[in-house]
């Protein structure tokens, strides 16, 4: 029996899909592509905008056309936050909310059960399905430490769709890291919906600082990367741990959302622009090579041209390596959806284009700083004849001429040129890790 998965939305959803794929493969189902005929279609939905809701239903209709007899199972954020929308669609067979992996597996296998199965994640203490996952084509692994959010920013539906903050106990995190090392992974990305809230729900309470100290001391994997963390939750102690341990990659993603204090207040963010600017300065003082990325929203209700001009100039002067730009879109049920001062869609589009152009220049400027430098790169995927691509520790895409047997090895590369936002370089002899074995076998000739 063949299954196929379609995933909408953020990296957290993609992580969930990887976990679902592992589970369904583990019970004997064969993975297929979503544009091909399958017996079961799983659609991992997003509900960040009303448009995302519409796209989820389009995918259900497409699946039904591909195979009128297939089982179509909807899961993800829309299934959790508004299951009635999906249940009303005749193409949908089952609606399974988040944190119900056993029920989803049963639904995929054709088991009996209620058509809609959704828990109240804000009231129920639902454990996280602990399990590392790797996305297709990547040698890095993702490990979820935390789920849910208690922040309630005015534009965000996540606290309703993913429930209250829940954390994986440190002992289980360390066991999962050991397992990843045994599987041969050389890099792990620690993820969470609200990573800074880690540990507050555990008994006894622990902190993210405590967990990172454990990882610095005991993790057998040599490259550990943090996913997004809110600016006010990047403590001085976390920064100290990241700076002192060579296990942590010099890369931070700190969502700003707006560069205007008036709009930040309306968004219910917990910092101001002055704090954010000072934080970046402190980071780069102790980790000069760090890549700092962010998320930016444009066109939030009440964002006048003056607000946006201040916002743009603020971001223009920040030492950012890259950013993701999101046009504001109404999300039913959020506080922002009821706010006055809506920005014209054409103006939102104009602002997004301006900010994206600035972001592309920021990325190019950051990459260009490292031309001529030596970087440690985890080679990840083929890129033509005898070439591989991978990421440096500070999140720069690097292309190097190297044999395919060096895939999933960290090597040292001397960056010689740029090609867009990619560095092009040469292997430094011998490559880290792989070079020792190769030199024994080849007599350290300096060629592969």
HELIX and SHEET records of a PDB file:
HELIX    1   1 UNK A   11  UNK A   26  1                                  16    
HELIX    2   2 UNK A   50  UNK A   66  1                                  17    
HELIX    3   3 UNK A   77  UNK A   81  1                                   5    
HELIX    4   4 UNK A   83  UNK A   87  1                                   5    
HELIX    5   5 UNK A  101  UNK A  108  1                                   8    
HELIX    6   6 UNK A  158  UNK A  161  1                                   4    
HELIX    7   7 UNK A  170  UNK A  183  1                                  14    
HELIX    8   8 UNK A  195  UNK A  197  5                                   3    
HELIX    9   9 UNK A  208  UNK A  218  1                                  11    
HELIX   10  10 UNK A  231  UNK A  233  5                                   3    
HELIX   11  11 UNK A  236  UNK A  244  1                                   9    
HELIX   12  12 UNK A  261  UNK A  267  1                                   7    
HELIX   13  13 UNK A  273  UNK A  286  1                                  14    
HELIX   14  14 UNK A  305  UNK A  316  1                                  12    
HELIX   15  15 UNK A  336  UNK A  338  5                                   3    
HELIX   16  16 UNK A  345  UNK A  368  1                                  24    
HELIX   17  17 UNK A  404  UNK A  406  5                                   3    
HELIX   18  18 UNK A  434  UNK A  442  1                                   9    
SHEET    1   A 6 UNK A  30  UNK A  31  0                                        
SHEET    2   A 6 UNK A   2  UNK A   7  1                                        
SHEET    3   A 6 UNK A  40  UNK A  45  1                                        
SHEET    4   A 6 UNK A  71  UNK A  76  1                                        
SHEET    5   A 6 UNK A  94  UNK A  96  1                                        
SHEET    6   A 6 UNK A 116  UNK A 117  1                                        
SHEET    1   B 4 UNK A 166  UNK A 167  0                                        
SHEET    2   B 4 UNK A 141  UNK A 147 -1                                        
SHEET    3   B 4 UNK A 187  UNK A 192  1                                        
SHEET    4   B 4 UNK A 223  UNK A 226  1                                        
SHEET    1   C 3 UNK A 251  UNK A 253  0                                        
SHEET    2   C 3 UNK A 291  UNK A 298  1                                        
SHEET    3   C 3 UNK A 322  UNK A 327  1                                        
SHEET    1   D 6 UNK A 374  UNK A 382  0                                        
SHEET    2   D 6 UNK A 387  UNK A 392 -1                                        
SHEET    3   D 6 UNK A 397  UNK A 401 -1                                        
SHEET    4   D 6 UNK A 422  UNK A 427  1                                        
SHEET    5   D 6 UNK A 410  UNK A 419 -1                                        
SHEET    6   D 6 UNK A 374  UNK A 382 -1                                        
END                                                                             
